[in-house]
């Protein structure tokens, strides 16, 4: 306790004085001691009264500085209403010191040092509180700024997407398919009032040449754009702006015929017969027609169905099973009449075969194909035959009619100018022999193209005469069904079957019905005009359909295949991937850093 001038204090005011000086511990000690002193004094006075001695009289003693004040060993003089406090720290004997110890710990010899400790503690506490308040205010400010930055980052990314859609992709979509860019094209940006801007719209061609083979090219493009938003903040009383950037990236791929499970231009025959999808038909993959799709009973469509018309033709009671909502008024997909790219590729590879007046047969024998030519209209013979080894991305074209069958191992597209007949199963070596289902890890790819019709031949292997008389009860796979793995394209007419028991065709089977099994097509189908694969002749003639899309076609196209265009000759595209771009080392080097989430 600090030294107090030598004067009297009221007993009532002394605790207030001690509290005023911040000595709570001293006050508690004083209160306890004071009670003990008063109690002893009373006992002593009572003893004097009993013994007849002179009773206690209230006295007041004052002590000069330096004089040892004592009253029964205490430095305080207690009487009716006042006591005296010495200027220096009091000396307390051991007995009384024990009383202090009981109240608030060992006596330290004075209160001046204790007061210093309290003051230091108070200053430290206030400093900590000020620091905590400042940190909280800074945290609140940083949190607000971080929230603003997060919102700005999203805005910047959407601005980048805006640049891709309205500048980059729109520019690419309006280019002729034959004039798509090679290399990089840079377009100007745009300011969006009240939001920010997008800039650096780039279109970059991504060649996917496999071992330098042009006929395996798959045209992809990367479109990117950088969105920028400015976030205000204060620094030293001045308002500044933080620049937030995000780069959006879109990868697109030129659409190909093999991207469709089923694609047709016309759904009506030359005789204006409406061919319908019906119960028993299951299509797994994208379906599109440039005309009205007809449906009866309950076919199953497992993926997207689209048409250029505004509705379907539905027979009474039709209840199709669409697993994905259909799209109406879709863009038209043009189907060319000639396989120019396949012709050109086969010619450059030395696999273009032109034998006027002859029919050719190609039997695939895993890594090669055995080809024979004989006079059209005569029985098949092998007087003129040769083999073609299936090198990577092989393209073969026959300028005339062609028959095919066999087991395929490799990547090949085979085509013909005339009608193509499928004599037996034609499938990959690693495909399921009964359904054609192929592993996603398979490297085998097949394209089957005709500039006329593609017909399933009426052979015993393909279920001729009601699957050798047993129809749907036939269990020998060599006498029923047909398995086809590959992308099938009939540019001139249809994918259909021979000998439909139509009296006008010159062939009517004595069997009734003439159920030849099921077409197991694992791949895709494109045709100019929809062809019959089932008729009501002889009660029932033809095939059921089990068409399943080969997802590998989205990443691996058959060689020398066809890109898809609209009616204006502009390429159509598949969206491969949306996202934020990877950091570009050039941007980092030149300080044009784009942040990425």
C-alpha positions in Angstrom: 0.0 0.0 0.0 1.2 3.5 -0.8 2.3 5.7 2.1 -0.5 7.8 3.5 0.0 11.2 5.1 0.1 11.1 8.9 -3.5 11.9 9.8 -6.7 10.3 11.2 -9.2 8.5 9.2 -12.8 7.6 10.0 -13.3 3.9 10.5 -16.2 4.0 8.0 -14.1 5.8 5.4 -11.0 3.6 5.6 -12.4 0.6 3.6 -13.4 3.1 0.9 -9.9 4.6 0.9 -8.4 1.1 0.5 -10.8 0.3 -2.3 -10.1 3.7 -3.9 -6.4 2.7 -4.0 -7.3 -0.7 -5.5 -6.2 -2.8 -2.5 -9.0 -5.3 -2.3 -6.7 -7.9 -0.7 -5.5 -5.3 1.9 -9.1 -4.5 2.6 -10.1 -8.1 3.3 -7.0 -8.5 5.6 -7.8 -5.2 7.4 -11.4 -6.2 8.0 -10.4 -9.5 9.5 -7.7 -8.0 11.7 -9.9 -5.1 12.8 -12.5 -7.6 14.1 -9.9 -9.6 15.9 -8.5 -6.4 17.5 -11.9 -5.2 18.7 -12.7 -8.6 20.1 -9.4 -8.7 22.1 -9.8 -5.2 23.3 -13.3 -6.0 24.6 -12.0 -9.1 26.4 -9.2 -7.1 28.0 -11.5 -4.4 29.2 -14.0 -6.9 30.6 -11.2 -8.5 32.6 -10.2 -5.2 34.1 -13.8 -4.5 35.1 -14.1 -7.8 36.8 -10.8 -7.3 38.7 -11.7 -3.8 39.7 -9.0 -2.2 37.7 -9.4 1.0 35.9 -11.7 0.4 32.9 -10.5 1.1 29.4 -10.8 4.6 28.2 -11.0 5.6 24.7 -7.6 7.0 23.8 -6.0 8.2 20.7 -2.3 8.0 20.1 -0.4 9.5 17.3 3.0 8.3 16.3 5.8 10.3 14.7 7.4 9.0 11.5 10.0 6.4 12.4 8.5 5.5 15.8 7.4 1.9 16.2 3.7 2.0 16.8 2.4 -0.8 18.9 -0.7 -1.8 20.7 -0.5 -5.3 21.8 1.9 -5.7 19.0 -0.4 -4.0 16.4 0.5 -0.9 14.5 -3.1 0.3 14.7 -4.6 2.4 17.5 -8.2 1.5 17.9 -10.7 3.6 19.9 -14.3 4.8 19.5 -14.2 6.0 15.9 -10.8 6.5 14.6 -7.4 4.9 14.3 -4.0 6.0 13.1 -2.0 4.6 10.2 1.7 5.0 10.0 3.4 6.4 6.9 5.6 3.4 6.4 4.6 -0.2 5.8 3.6 -1.6 9.2 5.6 -4.1 11.1 3.4 -7.1 12.1 4.6 -9.6 14.6 4.3 -13.3 13.9 1.1 -13.9 15.8 -0.8 -11.2 14.0 1.0 -12.1 10.7 -0.7 -15.5 11.0 -4.0 -13.8 11.0 -3.2 -12.1 7.8 -2.0 -15.4 6.4 -5.4 -17.0 7.2 -7.2 -14.3 5.2 -5.1 -13.9 2.0 -1.9 -15.8 1.9 1.5 -15.2 3.4 2.4 -11.6 4.5 4.9 -10.1 2.1 6.1 -7.2 4.2 4.0 -4.5 2.7 1.4 -3.4 0.0 3.5 -1.1 -2.2 4.8 -4.1 -4.3 1.3 -5.7 -4.4 -0.2 -2.4 -5.7 2.4 -2.5 -8.5 1.4 -6.0 -9.5 -2.2 -5.1 -9.6 -1.6 -2.0 -11.8 0.5 -4.1 -14.2 -2.2 -6.8 -14.4 -4.8 -4.1 -15.1 -2.8 -2.6 -17.9 -2.0 -6.0 -19.4 -5.7 -6.9 -19.3 -6.7 -3.7 -21.0 -4.0 -4.2 -23.6 -5.3 -7.7 -24.4 -8.9 -6.5 -24.6 -7.9 -3.7 -27.0 -5.9 -6.2 -29.1 -8.8 -8.6 -29.2 -11.2 -5.9 -30.2 -8.9 -4.7 -33.0 -8.4 -8.3 -34.2 -12.2 -8.9 -34.2 -12.7 -5.7 -36.2 -10.0 -6.8 -38.7 -11.5 -10.3 -38.9 -14.9 -8.8 -39.6 -13.5 -6.7 -42.3 -11.5 -9.6 -43.8 -14.6 -11.8 -43.7 -16.6 -9.2 -45.5 -13.9 -8.8 -48.1 -13.5 -12.6 -48.5 -17.3 -12.9 -49.1 -17.2 -10.2 -51.7 -14.2 -12.0 -53.4 -16.1 -15.3 -53.4 -19.1 -13.7 -55.0 -16.9 -11.9 -57.5 -15.1 -15.2 -58.4 -18.4 -16.8 -59.4 -19.4 -13.7 -61.4 -16.0 -13.8 -63.2 -16.4 -17.5 -64.0 -19.9 -16.9 -65.4 -18.6 -14.0 -67.5 -16.0 -16.4 -68.9 -18.8 -18.8 -69.8 -20.7 -15.9 -71.4 -17.7 -15.1 -73.6 -17.5 -18.8 -74.7 -21.1 -19.1 -75.6 -21.9 -15.8 -77.3 -18.5 -15.3 -78.9 -16.4 -18.4 -79.2 -18.9 -21.2 -79.8 -21.2 -19.0 -81.8 -18.3 -18.2 -84.2 -17.3 -21.8 -84.5 -20.9 -22.9 -85.0 -21.3 -20.6 -88.0 -18.2 -21.8 -89.9 -18.6 -24.2 -92.8 -17.6 -27.8 -91.8 -15.0 -27.7 -94.5 -13.5 -24.5 -93.2 -13.1 -25.1 -89.5 -9.9 -23.5 -88.1 -6.6 -25.2 -87.6 -4.4 -23.7 -85.0 -5.6 -20.9 -82.7 -8.2 -18.1 -83.3 -8.4 -15.1 -80.9 -11.6 -13.1 -80.7 -12.3 -9.7 -79.0 -13.9 -9.5 -75.6 -16.8 -7.5 -74.2 -17.7 -5.3 -71.2 -20.9 -6.2 -69.4 -22.2 -3.0 -67.6 -22.5 -3.2 -63.9 -20.8 -6.6 -63.7 -17.4 -6.8 -65.4 -16.0 -8.0 -68.6 -14.8 -11.1 -70.5 -11.7 -11.1 -72.7 -9.2 -13.3 -74.4 -11.7 -15.5 -76.2 -9.6 -18.2 -77.8 -10.5 -21.1 -80.0 -7.8 -23.7 -80.3 -7.9 -26.8 -82.5 -6.9 -30.0 -80.7 -5.6 -32.5 -83.2 -5.9 -36.1 -82.1 -3.8 -37.8 -84.7 -3.0 -41.4 -83.8 0.5 -42.3 -85.0 0.2 -39.5 -87.6 -2.7 -41.2 -89.4 -4.9 -38.6 -91.0 -7.8 -41.0 -91.3 -8.1 -41.4 -87.6 -8.4 -37.7 -86.9 -11.1 -36.7 -84.4 -11.7 -33.0 -84.6 -11.9 -31.3 -81.1 -11.7 -27.7 -80.1 -10.9 -25.9 -76.8 -12.8 -22.6 -76.4 -11.7 -20.4 -73.4 -12.5 -17.0 -72.1 -11.3 -15.0 -69.1 -13.9 -13.2 -67.0 -12.9 -10.2 -64.8 -14.7 -8.5 -61.9 -13.4 -5.6 -59.7 -14.1 -5.7 -56.0 -13.8 -2.4 -54.0 -11.9 -2.2 -50.7 -10.4 0.5 -48.5 -6.7 0.7 -47.6 -5.4 3.5 -45.5 -8.6 5.5 -46.0 -8.3 5.2 -49.8 -10.6 3.1 -51.9 -9.0 0.5 -54.1 -10.1 -2.3 -56.4 -9.1 -6.0 -56.3 -9.1 -7.6 -59.7 -10.7 -11.1 -59.6 -10.2 -13.3 -62.7 -11.6 -16.7 -63.7 -11.0 -18.6 -66.9 -13.9 -20.8 -68.2 -13.1 -23.6 -70.7 -15.3 -25.5 -73.0 -14.2 -28.6 -75.0 -16.3 -29.5 -78.0 -16.1 -32.3 -80.6 -17.4 -32.2 -84.2 -20.4 -34.5 -84.2 -20.1 -37.8 -86.1 -22.7 -40.2 -87.5 -21.5 -42.8 -85.0 -22.5 -40.5 -82.2 -26.1 -41.6 -82.8 -27.6 -44.9 -81.9 -30.2 -44.4 -84.5 -30.3 -41.6 -87.1 -32.7 -41.4 -90.1 -33.7 -38.8 -92.7 -37.1 -40.3 -93.6 -39.4 -42.5 -91.5 -41.7 -43.3 -94.4 -41.0 -45.9 -97.2 -41.2 -45.2 -100.9 -44.8 -46.6 -100.8 -45.7 -44.1 -98.0 -45.9 -46.8 -95.4 -45.3 -45.5 -91.9 -42.7 -47.7 -90.1 -43.2 -47.8 -86.4 -41.3 -48.5 -83.3 -43.4 -51.0 -81.3 -43.3 -53.4 -78.3 -40.2 -55.5 -78.4 -38.0 -52.7 -79.6 -35.4 -51.4 -77.1 -33.0 -48.7 -78.1 -30.2 -47.7 -75.8 -28.5 -44.5 -77.2 -29.3 -41.2 -78.9 -32.2 -41.4 -81.4 -32.9 -38.7 -84.0 -35.0 -38.4 -87.2 -35.4 -35.5 -89.6 -39.1 -36.5 -89.9 -42.0 -37.6 -87.7 -41.3 -40.7 -85.6 -44.2 -43.2 -85.5 -44.9 -45.3 -82.4 -47.3 -48.1 -81.5 -47.8 -50.1 -78.3 -44.8 -49.7 -76.0 -41.2 -49.5 -77.3 -38.5 -48.6 -74.9 -36.1 -45.6 -75.5 -33.4 -45.5 -72.8 -31.8 -42.3 -73.9 -32.4 -39.0 -75.7 -35.0 -39.0 -78.6 -35.3 -36.0 -80.9 -37.1 -35.1 -84.1 -37.4 -32.0 -86.3 -41.2 -32.3 -86.0 -43.3 -30.9 -83.2 -44.8 -34.2 -82.2 -44.8 -38.0 -82.6 -47.3 -40.1 -84.6 -48.9 -42.3 -82.0 -51.2 -45.1 -82.8 -54.3 -45.5 -80.6 -53.2 -47.0 -77.3 -49.5 -46.3 -77.8 -47.7 -45.8 -74.5 -44.0 -45.5 -75.3 -41.4 -45.7 -72.5 -39.2 -42.6 -72.6 -36.5 -42.7 -69.9 -35.4 -39.2 -71.0 -37.9 -36.5 -72.1 -37.9 -36.2 -75.9 -36.9 -33.1 -77.8 -39.1 -31.6 -80.6 -38.2 -29.1 -83.3 -34.5 -30.2 -83.2 -32.0 -29.1 -85.9 -31.9 -31.1 -89.0 -28.9 -33.5 -89.6 -27.8 -33.8 -93.2 -27.0 -37.2 -94.6 -24.8 -37.2 -97.7 -25.4 -39.4 -100.7 -21.8 -40.5 -101.2 -19.0 -41.6 -98.8 -16.4 -39.2 -100.2 -14.0 -39.4 -97.3 -14.1 -43.2 -97.2 -13.5 -43.3 -101.0 -10.5 -41.0 -100.7 -9.0 -42.8 -97.7 -9.3 -46.2 -99.3 -7.7 -44.9 -102.5 -4.7 -43.4 -100.7 -4.2 -46.6 -98.7 -4.4 -48.8 -101.8 -7.7 -50.5 -100.8 -10.1 -49.1 -103.4 -11.4 -52.0 -105.5 -13.3 -51.4 -108.8 -14.3 -54.5 -110.7 -17.1 -53.7 -113.1 -19.7 -56.5 -113.6 -18.4 -58.3 -110.5 -19.7 -58.8 -107.0 -17.1 -58.9 -104.1 -17.3 -60.8 -100.9 -15.2 -59.8 -97.8 -14.8 -62.3 -95.0 -13.0 -60.9 -92.0 -10.6 -63.3 -90.4 -9.5 -61.4 -87.4 -6.4 -59.4 -88.4 -7.1 -59.7 -92.1 -9.9 -59.8 -94.6 -10.2 -62.4 -97.4 -11.7 -60.8 -100.5 -13.0 -62.6 -103.6 -14.6 -61.3 -106.8 -16.9 -63.2 -109.2 -19.3 -62.4 -112.0 -22.5 -60.8 -110.8 -25.5 -63.2 -111.2 -23.4 -66.3 -111.1 -22.7 -68.7 -108.1 -19.9 -67.6 -105.8 -16.5 -68.9 -106.6 -13.0 -68.3 -105.3 -11.1 -68.0 -108.6 -10.1 -64.4 -107.9 -9.3 -63.8 -104.3 -6.7 -61.8 -102.2 -6.1 -60.8 -98.6 -5.8 -57.4 -97.0 -4.0 -57.1 -93.7 -5.8 -54.8 -91.3 -3.3 -52.1 -90.4 -4.3 -49.4 -87.9 -7.2 -47.3 -89.2 -7.7 -49.3 -92.4 -10.2 -48.0 -95.0 -11.6 -50.3 -97.7 -14.0 -49.4 -100.5 -15.6 -51.5 -103.2 -17.1 -49.7 -106.2 -19.9 -52.1 -106.7 -22.0 -54.7 -104.7 -20.4 -56.3 -101.7 -21.1 -59.2 -99.2 -19.6 -59.2 -95.7 -19.3 -61.5 -92.7 -16.7 -62.7 -90.2 -14.7 -61.8 -87.1 -13.0 -58.4 -86.9 -9.8 -57.6 -85.0 -8.5 -54.1 -85.6 -9.8 -50.7 -86.6 -11.4 -50.7 -90.1 -14.2 -49.2 -92.2 -15.5 -51.1 -95.2 -17.9 -49.6 -97.7 -19.5 -50.2 -101.1 -21.1 -48.2 -103.9 -23.8 -50.9 -104.4 -26.0 -52.9 -102.2 -24.2 -54.5 -99.2 -25.5 -57.9 -98.0 -24.6 -59.2 -94.5 -24.4 -63.0 -94.8 -23.7 -64.0 -91.2 -22.6 -62.4 -87.9 -20.0 -59.7 -88.3 -18.6 -58.9 -84.9 -15.4 -58.1 -83.0 -13.2 -60.9 -81.8 -13.7 -59.9 -78.2 -17.5 -59.3 -78.4 -20.1 -61.5 -76.8 -20.9 -64.0 -79.6 -24.6 -63.9 -78.9 -25.4 -60.3 -78.1 -22.4 -58.4 -79.5 -21.7 -56.5 -76.2 -18.1 -55.4 -76.2 -15.9 -54.3 -73.3 -15.1 -50.6 -73.1 -11.4 -51.6 -73.0 -11.6 -53.1 -76.5 -9.5 -51.5 -79.2 -11.5 -53.0 -82.1 -13.7 -50.6 -84.2 -15.7 -51.3 -87.3 -17.5 -49.1 -89.8 -20.0 -50.6 -92.3 -21.0 -48.1 -95.1 -23.1 -48.4 -98.3 -24.1 -45.7 -100.7 -27.2 -47.9 -101.4 -29.0 -50.4 -99.1 -27.6 -52.6 -96.4 -29.5 -55.9 -96.2 -29.5 -58.8 -93.9 -29.3 -61.7 -96.3 -31.9 -64.5 -96.1 -29.4 -67.2 -95.1 -29.7 -70.2 -92.8 -27.3 -68.6 -90.5 -29.6 -65.5 -90.3 -32.8 -67.5 -89.5 -34.1 -68.4 -92.9 -37.5 -70.1 -93.1 -38.7 -69.4 -89.6 -35.3 -70.1 -88.1 -35.2 -73.5 -89.7 -38.8 -74.2 -88.7 -38.6 -73.5 -85.0 -39.1 -69.7 -85.0 -38.8 -68.1 -81.6 -38.2 -71.6 -80.1 -34.9 -72.0 -82.0 -32.0 -72.3 -79.6 -29.2 -72.9 -82.0 -27.5 -69.5 -82.5 -26.2 -70.7 -85.9 -29.7 -71.0 -87.2 -31.3 -67.8 -85.9 -30.6 -64.1 -84.9 -27.8 -62.0 -86.3 -25.1 -60.1 -84.4 -23.6 -56.9 -85.8 -21.0 -54.8 -84.0 -20.0 -51.5 -85.6 -21.3 -48.2 -87.0 -23.8 -49.1 -89.8 -24.5 -46.4 -92.4 -26.9 -46.7 -95.4 -26.5 -43.4 -97.3 -28.5 -44.2 -100.4 -31.5 -46.0 -98.9 -32.1 -48.3 -95.9 -31.0 -50.9 -93.4 -33.4 -53.7 -94.0 -33.7 -57.5 -94.7 -34.1 -59.7 -97.8 -37.1 -61.7 -98.9 -39.9 -60.2 -96.8 -42.6 -62.6 -98.1 -44.1 -59.9 -100.2 -45.8 -61.5 -103.3 -44.5 -58.7 -105.5 -40.9 -59.5 -104.6 -41.0 -63.0 -106.1 -40.2 -64.7 -102.8 -42.8 -66.2 -100.4 -41.8 -68.7 -97.8 -44.0 -71.7 -97.3 -43.5 -71.2 -93.6 -46.0 -69.3 -91.5 -44.8 -67.4 -89.5 -41.3 -66.6 -90.7 -39.6 -65.3 -87.5 -35.9 -65.1 -88.1 -34.9 -64.1 -84.6 -33.5 -60.9 -83.2 -31.1 -58.3 -84.6 -28.4 -57.7 -82.0 -26.8 -54.4 -83.1 -24.1 -53.2 -80.8 -22.9 -49.9 -82.2 -25.0 -47.4 -84.2 -27.3 -47.1 -87.2 -27.7 -44.3 -89.8 -30.0 -44.6 -92.8 -31.4 -42.2 -95.4 -34.8 -43.8 -95.3 -36.1 -46.1 -92.6 -36.3 -49.7 -93.7 -38.4 -52.6 -92.6 -36.9 -55.2 -90.3 -40.2 -56.8 -89.5 -43.4 -57.2 -91.6 -46.9 -58.7 -91.0 -46.6 -60.9 -94.1 -47.1 -64.6 -93.3 -48.5 -63.5 -90.0 -45.1 -62.4 -88.9 -41.9 -62.0 -90.9 -38.5 -60.7 -89.9 -36.7 -59.7 -86.8 -37.1 -58.1 -83.4 -34.6 -55.4 -82.5 -32.1 -55.0 -79.7 -30.0 -52.0 -80.5 -27.4 -50.9 -77.9 -25.1 -47.9 -78.4 -21.3 -48.5 -78.2 -20.1 -45.7 -75.9 -16.6 -46.1 -77.2 -17.6 -44.3 -80.4 -17.7 -41.1 -78.4 -13.9 -41.3 -78.0 -12.9 -43.5 -80.9 -14.5 -43.1 -84.3 -14.2 -45.7 -87.1 -11.6 -44.5 -89.6 -12.6 -42.4 -92.6 -16.0 -41.8 -91.1 -18.4 -38.9 -91.5 -18.8 -35.6 -89.6 -22.4 -34.3 -89.2 -23.6 -31.0 -90.6 -26.8 -29.0 -90.6 -28.8 -28.0 -93.7 -26.4 -25.0 -94.2 -23.3 -27.1 -94.2 -22.2 -26.0 -90.7 -20.7 -28.5 -88.4 -22.7 -29.8 -85.4 -20.9 -30.3 -82.1 -20.9 -32.4 -79.0 -20.2 -30.8 -75.7 -17.4 -32.8 -74.2 -16.6 -30.9 -71.0 -17.2 -27.6 -69.2 -14.9 -26.4 -66.5 -12.3 -23.9 -65.3 -9.1 -23.9 -67.2 -5.7 -25.2 -66.0 -3.2 -22.6 -65.1 -1.2 -21.4 -68.1 2.6 -21.1 -67.5 2.8 -18.2 -70.0 0.2 -16.2 -68.0 2.2 -16.8 -64.8 5.5 -15.8 -66.4 4.1 -12.5 -67.7 2.1 -11.7 -64.6 -1.3 -12.2 -66.1 -2.2 -14.7 -63.5 -5.7 -16.2 -63.6 -7.0 -17.7 -60.3 -8.5 -21.1 -60.3 -10.7 -22.8 -57.8 
